[in-house]
Structure formats: structure tokens, C-alpha cells
Amino acid sequence: MRIINETIEGYAVSFTSGESEILKRIRKENAGRKDIGMLSGFYQGRFLAFISKIMRPRRILEIGTYLGYSALCLAEGLSEDGKVITIDINAETQQKARVYWQESEFSDKIEALVGDATQIIPTLNEVFDIVFIDADKENYSTYYDLVFPKLRVGGVILADNVLWSGKVLDFASDKDATALHRFNQKVQSDWRTSNILLTIRDGLMLIRKEKS
């Protein structure tokens, strides 16, 4: 299911600021892979960069690296002493991401960790300004609970794919849709936050921590 009319989306893209040549190359590589669809697209990538530029974060946590596209987008807004910490369980794709990062101006601002995010997050001694969740959907609620204490008040969590191609409307037929629907319910009922579910790409939940 396409959430947004393709023609209208194309019009919106045509009036959106462009991306770097490295980001274009990552999208081109992704188009040739069998696991296409895991990458944040151009439009969402520009949104992530825009949010980061507004917030000027010192610390960003990304859960789910893939080819490193979204990490580079988020890095665009980092403060002078800022850093993106990105976690992925797939060493092969993360190594490809490292190659792209080394060619960018943010090569010394991205720290990549390989392993199970549920095990790594508790070991991080950081206070984050932005957290981007784009990993296995069944663990979204777990990731949320793990990162929330490490997010500063006023910080934001962005969670990708929360509409799951519209399958959340009939979530009982799909285990990932079920997990995402429950995550959306969890966020909506959390009195410590304010949130908005955006119909960008495959659904992007934007959550602001209002109190601890």
C-alpha cells in the first residue's frame, strides 16, 4: 500500500533540498541489492537531516545501521563536538557503511558498534539528544524502554516503518505489524512524552521526551 499519492510525493521531493553525492551513491547501491527497502529514502533522509540541523545534537543513537545512509543524514546537524553512535547486528553491511563514511566529512563523528542492540544499549554511558530506531520491528518497544532513560528531557525518538505499508490497519495478520501497532499504542499512552505519527515514507513516529 502506498501511503501517499506517488505524484504528490514526487512534487514534494522536487521542492526539497538536495543530498550529497555520497548519499546518492548509497541509494544507488541499495537499488541493486536483494534487501532493497531497508534504506531510508531521499525524502525521509532529508527530514532526518533537517531535524538534526534544528536540534544541533551532541549525541545521536541509531539502532539499525544498514548501509549508513541515515547515519550520514543525521550527522549533518551535529554540534562541533557531536557524535552518532550506530548499532547493527550485521557486520557485512556495517563494513560497507564504514567505507562510505570514510569518504565523508563526518568520518570522525560516527562510531559503529556491531552486535545485539538490546545488549549494547545498557552499556552506553551517554545522554542522547536524538534516537533513531530502524531495526527489527518486534523489539521496538524494548528499544524504547532501553533508550528512554538515556534520552535528555527535550530530546526526541524517531521510529521508522510504524505504518508497515498500511498493515497496522489489520495488524493481527502480520507479526511485525502487530508489534508496531503495540509500539504505537505504547507511545500514545506514555504520559512522559508528546508524539506525532507522520505519514512520511512508511510511517515515522516522532516522540519528544517532556519529563523523566
C-alpha positions as CSV (number, residue, x, y, z in Angstrom):
1,M,0.0,0.0,0.0
2,R,1.3,3.4,-0.9
3,I,0.5,5.8,1.9
4,I,1.0,9.0,-0.2
5,N,0.0,9.6,-3.8
6,E,3.1,9.0,-5.9
7,T,2.6,12.1,-8.0
8,I,2.1,14.4,-5.0
9,E,5.2,12.8,-3.3
10,G,7.2,13.4,-6.4
11,Y,6.1,17.0,-6.4
12,A,7.2,17.4,-2.7
13,V,10.6,15.8,-3.5
14,S,11.1,18.2,-6.3
15,F,10.8,21.1,-3.9
16,T,13.1,19.6,-1.3
17,S,16.8,20.5,-0.8
18,G,19.2,18.0,-2.3
19,E,21.6,15.5,-0.8
20,S,25.3,14.8,-1.1
21,E,26.9,12.7,-3.8
22,I,27.9,10.0,-1.2
23,L,24.2,9.7,-0.2
24,K,23.2,9.3,-3.9
25,R,25.8,6.6,-4.3
26,I,24.5,4.7,-1.2
27,R,20.9,4.8,-2.6
28,K,22.2,3.6,-6.0
29,E,23.9,0.6,-4.3
30,N,20.8,-0.2,-2.3
31,A,18.7,-0.3,-5.5
32,G,20.9,-3.1,-6.7
33,R,20.6,-5.2,-3.5
34,K,18.2,-8.0,-2.8
35,D,17.3,-6.5,0.5
36,I,16.2,-3.2,-1.1
37,G,13.7,-1.3,1.1
38,M,15.7,-1.2,4.3
39,L,17.2,2.1,3.4
40,S,15.8,5.5,4.5
41,G,14.8,7.1,1.2
42,F,15.7,10.5,-0.1
43,Y,12.7,12.3,1.3
44,Q,12.9,10.8,4.8
45,G,16.7,11.2,4.8
46,R,16.2,14.9,4.2
47,F,13.7,15.1,7.0
48,L,16.2,13.4,9.4
49,A,18.9,15.8,8.4
50,F,16.5,18.7,8.9
51,I,15.5,17.6,12.4
52,S,19.2,17.2,13.3
53,K,20.1,20.6,12.0
54,I,17.3,22.2,14.0
55,M,18.4,20.4,17.2
56,R,22.2,20.6,16.8
57,P,22.6,17.4,18.8
58,R,25.7,16.4,20.7
59,R,24.8,12.7,20.8
60,I,22.7,10.7,18.5
61,L,21.9,7.0,18.9
62,E,20.9,5.0,15.8
63,I,19.6,1.4,16.1
64,G,19.9,-0.2,12.7
65,T,22.8,1.0,10.5
66,Y,22.4,-0.9,7.3
67,L,24.4,0.9,4.6
68,G,25.0,4.0,6.7
69,Y,22.6,6.3,4.8
70,S,20.6,7.6,7.8
71,A,23.6,7.9,10.0
72,L,25.2,10.3,7.5
73,C,21.9,12.3,7.2
74,L,21.7,12.6,11.0
75,A,25.3,13.6,11.2
76,E,24.6,16.7,9.1
77,G,23.3,18.6,12.1
78,L,25.8,17.5,14.8
79,S,27.3,20.1,17.1
80,E,31.0,20.7,16.8
81,D,31.8,18.0,19.4
82,G,28.9,15.8,18.3
83,K,28.8,12.1,17.5
84,V,26.5,9.5,16.1
85,I,26.6,6.0,17.7
86,T,25.1,3.5,15.4
87,I,24.4,-0.2,16.2
88,D,23.7,-3.1,13.9
89,I,23.9,-6.8,14.2
90,N,25.1,-7.3,10.5
91,A,28.8,-6.8,10.3
92,E,28.9,-7.1,6.5
93,T,26.5,-4.2,5.8
94,Q,28.1,-2.1,8.5
95,Q,31.5,-2.6,7.0
96,K,30.1,-1.2,3.7
97,A,28.7,1.7,5.6
98,R,32.2,2.4,7.1
99,V,33.6,2.7,3.6
100,Y,31.1,5.4,2.7
101,W,31.6,7.3,6.0
102,Q,35.4,7.4,5.5
103,E,34.8,9.4,2.3
104,S,32.6,11.9,4.0
105,E,33.2,14.9,6.2
106,F,31.7,13.0,9.1
107,S,34.2,10.1,9.2
108,D,35.4,11.0,12.7
109,K,31.9,11.7,14.0
110,I,30.3,8.2,13.5
111,E,31.0,5.3,15.9
112,A,29.8,1.9,14.7
113,L,29.0,-0.9,17.1
114,V,28.3,-4.5,15.9
115,G,26.1,-6.7,18.0
116,D,22.7,-7.1,19.6
117,A,21.3,-3.6,20.4
118,T,19.4,-4.9,23.4
119,Q,22.7,-5.9,25.0
120,I,24.7,-2.9,23.8
121,I,22.4,-0.1,24.8
122,P,22.6,-0.7,28.6
123,T,26.4,-0.4,28.4
124,L,26.3,3.1,26.8
125,N,27.2,5.8,29.2
126,E,25.8,8.7,27.2
127,V,22.9,11.2,27.3
128,F,21.3,11.3,23.9
129,D,19.5,14.2,22.1
130,I,18.2,12.1,19.3
131,V,17.5,8.4,19.0
132,F,16.5,6.8,15.6
133,I,15.0,3.3,15.7
134,D,15.0,1.4,12.4
135,A,15.8,-2.2,13.3
136,D,13.8,-5.4,13.9
137,K,10.2,-4.4,14.5
138,E,9.4,-6.9,17.2
139,N,11.9,-5.2,19.5
140,Y,10.7,-1.6,19.0
141,S,9.0,-1.5,22.4
142,T,12.1,-3.0,24.0
143,Y,14.4,-0.5,22.4
144,Y,12.1,2.3,23.5
145,D,12.3,1.2,27.1
146,L,16.0,0.9,27.0
147,V,16.8,4.3,25.4
148,F,14.2,6.4,27.3
149,P,16.3,6.8,30.5
150,K,19.3,7.8,28.3
151,L,17.3,10.5,26.4
152,R,17.5,14.0,27.8
153,V,14.3,15.9,28.5
154,G,13.5,17.7,25.3
155,G,15.2,15.0,23.2
156,V,13.4,13.1,20.5
157,I,13.0,9.5,19.4
158,L,12.2,8.8,15.8
159,A,10.9,5.3,14.9
160,D,10.7,4.2,11.3
161,N,8.2,2.0,9.5
162,V,5.5,2.4,12.1
163,L,2.7,2.1,9.5
164,W,4.3,-1.0,7.9
165,S,2.8,-0.4,4.4
166,G,-0.6,0.0,6.0
167,K,-0.6,-3.4,7.6
168,V,-1.1,-1.9,11.0
169,L,-4.7,-1.4,10.0
170,D,-5.1,-5.1,10.0
171,F,-2.3,-5.9,12.4
172,A,-3.4,-9.3,13.6
173,S,-2.4,-10.9,10.3
174,D,1.3,-9.9,10.5
175,K,3.6,-10.3,13.4
176,D,5.7,-7.2,12.6
177,A,2.5,-5.2,12.1
178,T,1.3,-6.4,15.5
179,A,4.5,-5.4,17.2
180,L,4.4,-2.0,15.6
181,H,0.8,-1.4,16.5
182,R,1.5,-2.3,20.1
183,F,4.5,0.1,19.9
184,N,2.3,2.9,18.6
185,Q,-0.1,2.2,21.4
186,K,2.7,2.3,24.0
187,V,3.9,5.7,22.7
188,Q,0.4,7.1,22.6
189,S,-0.2,6.2,26.2
190,D,3.1,7.4,27.6
191,W,2.3,10.4,29.8
192,R,6.0,11.4,29.8
193,T,6.0,12.3,26.1
194,S,4.3,14.1,23.3
195,N,4.2,12.5,19.8
196,I,3.1,12.7,16.3
197,L,2.9,9.9,13.7
198,L,3.9,11.3,10.3
199,T,2.9,9.7,7.0
200,I,6.4,10.0,5.6
201,R,7.5,7.1,3.6
202,D,6.4,4.0,5.6
203,G,5.4,6.0,8.7
204,L,7.7,7.9,11.1
205,M,6.8,8.3,14.7
206,L,8.3,11.4,16.3
207,I,8.4,11.4,20.1
208,R,9.5,14.2,22.3
209,K,10.5,13.5,25.9
210,E,8.7,16.0,28.1
211,K,9.6,14.6,31.5
212,S,11.6,11.8,33.1
